[in-house]
C-alpha cells in the first residue's frame, strides 16, 4: 500500500489544521489525485492520499477491502505532523472518488456500525484474511485506529460516487480506465471493440461467480451507501458532487439516494454539473468545485470542533478554508521517504513545508499486512 501524506507546520495559538483523506478512483495515480490534494493543501489542510489497488477494488470476497480500509485507518491514525501532534487532532473529512474510494468508505461504515466486541472481531478477521500469521496484538491496534478515525471524521464528500454496481457500469468504468471505452480517444477501432467485448465477458463471469459465492453484493453496497450511518455518526456531514454527463454513473439512482439521505435529516449537500466526464469535476469547473468542497470542509470541521469536549468555541469564528488564517510556509517538498513493506508494497511519505513522521502503531501493522 502506498499512502501519500502532506502536513503543514502549525502556527502557535491556532488549532491543528484538519486532515482531508483522499481515496482515489480505480486505476488512479498520485499525479492526478495530487491535483485534488493540492486544492485542500492550498487551503491549509493536511492531506493523505491513497489508492486501492485493482485486487481490492475487484476483490471477489470482502476480506481484502476490509483489510485495506483498516490499513488506511491505521496509517492515518499513526501519522503526526512536525510538532508531533496527530494529524487526526484537527478533525477529518473523507473524500472518496468513484467506487474505488466509495468501497473503502463503505467498509468503514460497516465496521463503525458494529458493537465494539463485534467490531474487534471483524477487524481481526479482516487483517487475518490475507495473512493468517497476523497477531492478535495487531488486531487491537487496528481496531483502535478504526475507532479513532471514526471519532475524528467530520464529514464525507463523495466525488462522482457512489455508482450503482452493475455489469454495464463495471464495463464502462474498466474500459474507460484502460483507455478503450466507447466514446474515448482510444475507443475507436477493432482492437478497442475486441477489448471491450473481452472485458464484458470477463466481468460477466466474475459478477456471476461473486453472486454465487457472496450473494447480492451490488444490492448490499447500495444499501450501505443509502442507509448506513456515515463515518463520524449522525452528526457528520455528507455531500455529493456529480455530473449528469457521467456515463459511468446512474444519475437518477444517485439522486434518489441523496433524497433518501436528506429525508433522514442531518447535513446532506449536493452539487451537480451537466457536462463533466467521470471524476473530472475539477477540470472544467474549478472555481465552483473549490467553493463547494471548501464550504463543506469549513462547515463540517467547525461543527465537529464544537462537539468536542472542552473545545467548544475554539474555532467558532475561524474559517479553515483560507490559507491566510494559518500563515502557512511555502509548499516545498522537503523529504520523500519510501519504506519497503516486506517486498510487497511501498508506503510513501511526502511532506510539504516540513518533515512528516509516520511512527507508532502503523509501523508494525503495515509490516504484517499484504494486499
N, C-alpha and C positions, 0 to 999 in steps of 0.2 A: 504494500500500500504506500502510495506517495501522497503526502499532505503538505501543502504549501501555506506557511504561516507568515503573517506580517504584523508586527507590533509597533506602536508608536511610543516614543519617550514621553512619560507622563509629565504633566505640569503641576507644580506644587499648588495645593489647595483646591484642586479640581478633581471631581470624582473620576474613577477609572473610565476610559472610553468603552463603549460597547463592542462586542465581537459579532461580526457577521460571518456565519458559517455557510459557505457556498458549496452546494452539492451538484456537481456537473452532470451534463446530459450524456447519453450513450455515445461513446467514441469521441468525446470532447478531449481537448488537450489543454494544458495550463496556459498556453498563449492566448487563445480566445477567452477562456474563462477568466484569465487575468485582467481582461478589459472591464469585466463586471466588478471584479475585486477592486480595481483601481477607482471605480466610482465611489465605493464605500470608503476606501482608504483615504481618498482625497477629501472626504467629508469628516475625517477624524476618527474612523472606526478601525479597530483591529480587524483583520480578516484571516480566515482559514479556508482554503480551497482544497477540495478532494474530489476525485472522480472514481466512481465504481467501475471496476473492470468488467469486460463482457461476461466473464464467468459468474459474476454476481448479478448483473442485470438480467441475464438469461439463465439463472440458476433453476434447475429442474425442481429442486426441493428448497424450502425456505431457509434451511440452515446457513448457507453462505451469506444470504442477505442479512440475517440476524447477526452473524459474526462480524460482518463488515460494519454494520451500524454500531455495534458495541465497540469495535476497534476505533472508529471515528470518535465516539464519545470519550473513550479512554485517552486518546491523543489530545483532544482539546481541553479535557479536564485537567490534564497534567501540564499544559503549556502555561508559561509565565512570561511576563514582559521584562524589560531591562531592570525594573525595580524589584523583581521577584514576586509581584502581585499576580495571581492567576488571571488569565485572560477572561475567565468566566465572571470575574468580580463585577464587571460593569453591565452584566446582562447580555443576552444572546438573541440574535434574530437569525432564524434558519432561512436560507434562500435556495431552495431546490429548483433545478431546471429540468424540464421534461420528466419522463418517468424514471430516467436514470437517477435523478435526485429524489423523486417522489417515493420510490421504493424504499429508500433509506429512511425517509421521514415516516413512512407507513410502519416500518418495523419498530421505530422508536415509539410511535403512538401505541402500538400493540403492547410493547413492554411496559410503558407507563400506565396502561390500564389494568395491569395485573396487581393483585395484592403483593406485599413485599416478599413473602415467602415464595410465592409462585414466580415472581419476577426473578429472584435469585436463582431459582431452579432453571428458569428459561434461559437466563444468561449463561449459566454453567453448561447447559446442553448446547447452546449455540456455539460457544467458543470451543467446546469439545468435539463438535461435529466434524470440522476439517482435520482435527488432530487430537485423538483421544488422550495423548500424554499431557495435555494442558492440566495444570494443577488446580486444586480447589482454591488455593490462595489467590490465584489469578482471577477466579470467578468472583470472589469477594471484592477485589479491587475493581473489576469491571462493572459489577453491579453498582458500586458506589459512584463510579464515573457516569453511568447512565442516569442515576438519580440526580447527580449534580448538574448534568446538562439539562434535564427536565426542569429542575428548580430554577435554573438561570434563564430559561427560554421566555422571552417577552412576546414573541410572535413568529409566524411563519409566512413567508412571502413565496407563493407558488408562481413560478415563471414558466409559462407555456405548459402547464400541467395542473392537475393530473389529466392524463389521457386515458380514455376508455380502452381497456385491453381487449383487442380483437385481432383476428387474423389480418384484416386489412390494415389496421394501424401498425401492427408489428412489421408487416412487409414494407409499408411506406417509410417507417422510421429507419429500418435497417438498410433499405436500398438508398435512401437519401443520405444516410451516414456514410455509406460506401461510395457515394458519388454517382450512382447509376439509377437514381429514382426517376420516375416518369416526370417530364417537365423540367428536369435539371439539365445543366450544360453537358453532363456526361451520360444523360439518359437516352440519347438517340442511338440508333444503330442496332444491328443484330446482336452484338455481344452483350450490350446492356439489357436487351429484351430477354436473352437467354439467362443472364444473371438474375433478373427479376423472377423469371419462371422457376429457376432452381431455388432461389430464396423462398418463394411462396410455398413450394413443395416441402422444403426442409422445415420451415416454420409450422406448416400444417401438421406434419408428423410429430414435431416437438410439442405443439399445443395439445394434440390428441393424447400423447403419452402422459403429459403432465395432468391432464384431466383424469385419466385412468388411475394414476398413482396418487394424486393430491387433491382431487376434487375440482370444484369450480373456482380456480384461483382468480380469474378476472372479476367474478362477482364479489368475492371476498375482499379483493383490493378496493373495489369501488365503494363497498360498504364502509371500509375503514376510512377512506378519504371523505366520505359524506357524513358518517355518523360518529366516527372516532373522535375523542377529545384531543385537540391539538396539544403537542408538547408544551408544557407550561401550564396546563389546566384551562378551565373555562374562561379565566380572566385574560389569557393570552390572545393577541390579535391574530387574524388570518386574512390574507389578501391574495388576490388572483390577478395576474397580469397576462393577457392573452390576446390573440388575434383571430378575427373571423376568417382570415385568409389562410390560416394554418391548416394545411392539407393532412397533417398527422392527427390533429385533434378533432374531437367531435364537439363542436361549439355548443349546439343545443343541449347536449348531455352535461357539459361543464356548467352552463348557465342554470340548469335545473339543480345541480349540486350546490351552486352558490346560493340559490334561492332557499334550498333546504337548510343550509347552514345559517342563513340570515333569519329564518323562521325560528331557530333555536335561541336567538339572541346573541349578544356579545358584539365585539368589534370585528365585523366582516366587511372587507372592502374589495372592490373590483375595478379594474381599468382595462378597457377594451379598445383595440385599434382595428381598422378594417383591412389593412394591406400588408401586414408584415408576415414573412415566412416563419417557419417553426424556429423558436429560440433566436429570434432576430429583432426583438423589440427595441433594443438599444441602437441598432444600426440606423434605422430611419426615423426614430422618434426620441432622440437623446434628451432634449430638454424636458419633454413630458415624462419620459421614463425616470430621469433623475429626480424630478419633482415628486412623482408618485412614490418611488421607493424611499426617497428622503423623508417624506411626511410619515410614512409607515414606521420607519426606524425611529424618528424623533418622538412620535406619539407613544409608540409601544414601550420604548425604553423609559420615557418619563413616567408612564403609568406603572411599569414594573418597579421602578425605584420607589415610587410612593407606597408600594405594597410590602417593601422590605422592612422588617422590624428595626426600629430605631433609626430609619433612614428617610422618613417622610420629609418632604420639602427640600431635600438636598439639591435636587435639580429641577425644582418646580418651574423656575423661570429660565432654565438653561436649554437651549436648542442644540442637541448633539449634532444636528445636520449642518454644521458650519465649522470649517477648519479654523477660522479666526478665533473662536472661543477657546481653542486648545493651544494656540500659538505653536503649532507643530513645526518640527525642523524639516528641512528639505528631504524628500523621499529618495534616499540613495541606498542602493543595495550594498550593505557593508559586509555581509557574510552569506555564503551558501555552503551548507554542510550536508553531506549525504552520509547516511548511516545504513550499512547493509544489514538486512534482517535475515540472517542465515542463508544468504544467497537467493532468497525468494522474491523479495520486493525491496523497494527503497523508500525510506522516509526522508523527505526533503524539507529543510528549514530555510526559509528566506526571510531576512529581516530588513525593513525599511527604516532608515533613520537611526537604528541602533541594533545591537545584537539581540537575539532571541534564544531562550533556553527551553528545551523540551526535556524535562527530567522527571524523576519521581515515579509515579505509578504507571505511566505509559510505557516506560522502557522495558521492564520485564514482561509486560503483557504483549507488546508488539514483537518481542523476540520469540514468543512462543505461539504466534498465530500466523497461519498461512491462508492465502486466498487463491 
